[in-house]
Every structure is written in C-alpha cells, then in structure tokens.
Amino acid sequence: MAVKRKKSNTGDMIVPCGKEDSNSTEKKSNGKEHLLPSMIKNKEKRSAVHAQLKHQKKLEKRKKAKAREADEKRALEIGEEPPPRKIPRTIENTREFDETICKPDDEELFAGNDGDEFSSILKHESTSKILITTCRFNSTRGPAFISELLSVIPNAHYYKRGTYDLKKIVEYATNKDFTSIIVVHTNRREPDALLVIGLPDGPTAHFKLSKLVLRKDIKNHGNPTSHQPELVLTNFTTRLGHRIGRLIQSLFPQDPNFRGRQVVTFHNQRDFIFFRHHRYIFESKESKQSDSKATKGKDTKDEKSAQEKTVARLQECGPRFTLKLISLQQGTFDTKGGEYEWVHKPEMDTSRRRFFL
C-alpha cells in the first residue's frame, strides 16, 4: 500500500494515502451539504443562499400540503375517514402541569363561590356601583382613558383625587355604597397601572397596564351606546384565574341588554389579559347564486338569482389595552399590614410554559 509522509509538530507521520483522500472528500461533501448562510462571509452570496434555502423550504411545505389534501380527498371518495391532522406544538398546549386548574366537577370550588366577596353582586342581590379615580399626579391621557372607561362600565362615576389619601377614599366609597374602586395610575403622561379594590371586604388587585389604544386612534371605530354590555371571560382556568375572573365580573351588571349588541371581552392568554370592546353589526347584502332548473324537452339553463343575505361583523368601539396581574391582596388597600394572596416575582419567569391564570 502506498504511504505518504505528513509533517506535524511532533515530527513526520506516516499516513495511508487512500484513507486521507477519503476523509478529505467526506469533509468537502459535508461542507457543501451543510453550508449555512452564516458561514459565508460575502454578503451577496450569503443573501442568495438564504433566499434559495427559504424558497426550497416553501416549496417543500406546499408539496406536503398538496399531498395531505390529495389524501383527504381520496379518503372521502372511498368513504373512509381522512387521516388525522397533526396538532402543532404551542406554548399553550405544552404548558406545565398545574394542580390548581379548575375542573367542572369541583364541588369545593363552587361551594367557595357562595361565600366569597363577589357572591352578592353575582347573585343579583346587589347592583354594582363603581368609583373611578386617579393617582395624585394625573396626566394628559389619563382623563381621556377614564372617560372611555365610563362609557364601557355601566353605573361608574368619576371623582377627582385631589390630595385625599387612598384609605380615606375607600372609607368614603364604602359609606356611599360603592362596590368597587378603580384607580388609574399614570407615569410620564401615560396610564401604566390599574388598582381594582373590592368593597367593603376586598380583595385588591394590582394590574400593570400596557398597549393602550384610545378610541380615536382605532380605525373605523364605533361609538358605544348606553346599553349594558355582554361580558365574555375566556381562559381563566386556575384557582387564581377563577378569582380574578369573578373580580372582573363584579365590575359589570349581570343583566346585559342584548339590544345594544355590545360585547366586552377579557381574554387571558399566557397570563396577559387582553381587553376588547366590540359591537355587532348586521348588514344585508345581495348574493348572486346560480340555480340550475331542468325543464322537459329543453336543456338545463343556469339562471342567476339575486338573494338577500344577512352578514354579521364586529366593529371595535375601544379602548384597547392589556393587563398583567402584579399582586392580589386580601382585604382593601393596605401596603403595610395587608396580607397578599399572590405576588408576582421575577424568579417565577424561569419557564415560558408556566402560567398562573
């Protein structure tokens, strides 16, 4: 067998020629096959390779989709069940197991609902009455946001904060038969937090407010009416989420007026509560439909007949914002001696698949 001397730091090394050639060809072939755009220094070549890889990936995805559609069509023609579609892995359906997730047959949970702080309002024994105020240092967008909250929440009243302490406001609101207090906190001329206090026995929830969009900034927005809206709460699945959902539910009357076609939605996703305010709009449109009519002794002819069809759509009324729960405190607002049911801490954010609401 032929040999070849190869120089190294320690001296000459005898390497078989055949083995060296095979290794070098394998490295070259692997280098060509697994060439990544990040390994190319030339910017034009790197962008060209990236575009080519992206195009190939798109073609493969389209090819798989066509093959799946063909299999489903073939199964329907034969009369068999189509192959089951794969469920994509998301953060929501791979969330970590939580022992506090509510079950439909949880008797302890429903027994606790009868004796909590919101039972009188949710059982129609009393009517919700909300007091809305601000922090001591108000901003320019704060009053605009409060005026839109007043149009969303029925039986809500605004009181100027002035220099009053929050504990005195709680005492005043309790004597005036208010059921809840909403404090809009602002920072740098922008509302950034909400404090919701249940009266007279609490609890007190502190939310971080972000992504605020007022009604005037929403394209093709609608104007709300004085009708009481329908309330929709989604994805409040844990014990903590159930309690926050009942707190939000106690802010609104429990007898919606469906004639107004208004819907207020609090949608929880990954512990972010998205607020939306819509109204239904029903429109009648003409739809052209081809009807084939067969007559004796004559060929079938397609005749287009115009028919009226009612189409329903949603029109956003605003405002639009996102809430993030910071803490839930027992009783009314008390920063020194109050006991907290739940507090968000930075060490809780170690896993992206761990949710609390």
Disulfide bonds with the S-S distance in Angstrom:
none
